[in-house]
């Protein structure tokens, strides 16, 4: 695995976490 692949994997993981947190926040705001 090259350095670029590693960075891309980290980027994807961070992006998924951010999107999940954002979706959860929007959902909680909507039901409150």
C-alpha positions as CSV (number, residue, x, y, z in Angstrom):
1,X,0.0,0.0,0.0
2,X,1.5,3.3,-1.0
3,X,1.5,6.5,1.0
4,X,-1.2,8.0,-1.3
5,X,-3.5,5.1,-0.7
6,X,-3.1,5.5,3.0
7,X,-3.9,9.2,2.9
8,X,-7.0,8.4,0.7
9,X,-8.2,5.8,3.2
10,X,-7.8,8.3,6.1
11,X,-9.7,11.0,4.1
12,X,-12.5,8.6,3.3
13,X,-12.8,7.5,7.0
14,X,-12.9,11.1,8.2
15,X,-15.4,12.1,5.5
16,X,-17.7,9.2,6.5
17,X,-17.5,10.2,10.2
18,X,-18.2,13.8,9.5
19,X,-21.2,12.9,7.3
20,X,-22.5,10.5,9.9
21,X,-22.2,13.1,12.7
22,X,-23.9,15.8,10.5
23,X,-26.8,13.4,9.6
24,X,-27.3,12.5,13.2
25,X,-27.3,16.2,14.2
26,X,-29.9,17.0,11.5
27,X,-32.0,14.0,12.5
28,X,-32.0,15.0,16.2
29,X,-32.8,18.6,15.3
30,X,-35.7,17.4,13.1
31,X,-37.3,15.2,15.8
32,X,-36.9,17.6,18.7
